[in-house]
Amino acid sequence: MDAPLKALAPGMALAGPALTVRCLPGDNLALHLAMAQARGGEVLVVDYGGSLASGPFGEIMALACQQRGIAGMVIDGAVRDSAQIAALGFPVFARGLNIRGTVKRDRGQINVPVTIGGLAIAPGDIVLADADAIVTLAADDLPAALAAAAARAAREAVIMDRLRQGETTLSILGLNDGDRT
């Protein structure tokens, strides 16, 4: 996913299946409808067209999501009330901030493929986000991805132990003998 989407606050992270939403810029009715349909653990993935002209999501909606057990939100657009959302601890990843509110007229589309930050996301895809990145994968790919992640974590733990024992990354990775050339 492209870099401009960022966590509202340090330490925010989320993981879960995507509940996708497409909203018209300037209108957040579809987002309210999606929140009512969402199951606990789902991540709202909102295609707001990259618009920064208004913030369709704020503190009240964040609390409503939190109370429903929604895991967080990724929006290709702006949000408002960032400090209050951060204080709630509800993970939100957005393109920007804008205090301007929205109307509630268009039902938008829910559970349809969307594009967020240049990345195509289907309903039910697994969404993972932290300070470094937002990534997605098809739900069917989750077992293989978890196995690969566990194997990588084990390899990196060995490397970290060897570094703590004084070895260099050059020797651990077999890059060269460290001679200057």
N, C-alpha and C positions, 0 to 999 in steps of 0.2 A: 504494500500500500504506500502511496506517496507520503513523503515526510510531513507535510503541513498539518495533518491531523495529530493532535497531541492531547495528553491527559490534562485535565483541568488542574490537577495538583500532583505534586510528587508522591510516589508510592501507590498511585491508583493502578489497579490491575483488574482484569476480568477474564472470564472463560465461560463458554456455554454455547448452546445451539442458537443460531440466528433466527429471530423473528423479524423479517424484513418489512420495511415500510417505505412507501414513496409518497412524499408530501409535495404539494405545490409550494414554492417559495412564498412566504407571507401568510401561510395557512397551516394550522396544526391540528385540525380535526382528525386527520388520519392517525396522528400520533396518539391522541386520546383514545381512539378506537382500538389501536394496537395494544395500548397499555391494558385495556379492559380484557383483551383476548389472551394476553401473555400468560404463560405458565411459569411457575417458579423455576429459576435457574436459566431462563432464556435471556439472550442479549438482544436489545432493540438495535437494529441496524437500519439507520434512517438515511435514505437518499433525499436530500434537500436541495439537490442540484448544485451544491457548492456555494449556495447563496450566503452572504454575510450581511444582507440587508435587514434581517430581523432575527430574533432569537426565539424559536418556537418551543423551547424547553427551559424551565427554570426550577426554582426551589420547590414549589408546590408539586409539580409533576415528579420531581426527583423523590420526594417523600412518598408520593402515591406509588411509584415504582418500587421503592424500597419495601413498603408495606405489603406489596404483592409478591415479594421474593424475586423480582427481576434482577438479574446479575449485573446489569450495567447497560450503557448505551454508547454506540459509535454513530456519529452523525457527520455527514458531509455538508456541514453548514455551521452556523453559529448557535450558541446557547446564551442564556442570561443567568444572573444570580450565581456566578461562579464561586464566590467565597462561601455562600450558604450551601451550595451543593457539595463543596469540598468538606465543609464542617459536618454535613450529614454522613460523609464517607461513601457516597454513592458514586461509583466509577463512571466517569463520562470522558469520552475522547471526541474532540470537536475540532473544526477548522478555525474557529475564532469565537469572538464574543460580540454580542449586540443586545442592548437592553430593550430595543424596540420590540413590542409584542406583535401578535398575529391575529388574524380573523379565524373563525371556525366555520367554514362553509363547504369545503371540498373533502369528500370522503377518501380521496387518494386511493392507494392500492396497498393491500397488506398480503404478505406471504407470496410475493412475486420476486423474480430475480431483480437485483438492483446492482448499481455500480457505485462504489464508495472509494474515493481517492484513486480512481483508475483500476480498481479491483472488482471483478464480477463476483457477487455473493448470492447464493441460492438459499431459499428458506431451509433451515435445518443444518446448514454448514456450521462447522465449529469455528468460533471466533475466539482468539486469544489476543490480549492486549496488555502491554506494560509500558514502562518508560522508554523502552528501546524500539518497539514496533507493534504493529497490528497485523496479525496474520490470520488466514482462514484455511480450512481444509474441509473436504467433503467428509461427512460423518462416517462413511465406509472406510476412509483412510485413517481414522483415529487409532485403531489398534496398532497398525504398523508404525505410525508416527510416534506413539507412546513408547514402543519398543526401541525405535531409533534414538529417541531422546534419552531414554534410560541408559542405553549403551554409550552414548556420547558423554553423559554425566559421569558414568563410571570411569571412562578414559580420562576425563578432565580432573577427576578426583585424584587419580594416580599422578598426573602431571603436577597438580598443586602440591601433593605430598613430596614429590621429588624436588620441586622448587624450594620448599621449606627446609629440605635437607642440604641445600646449597648448590644444587645442579643449575646449569644455565639452560635457557630455552634452546640454544644451539645444540647442546649435547642431547637433551631430551628428545628433540625433534629430528636429530640426526642430520642437521643442515650442513655443518662443516666443523672443523676443529677449532674455530674461533680465531684463526690466524688472520691478521690484517693483510689485505691484498691491494 
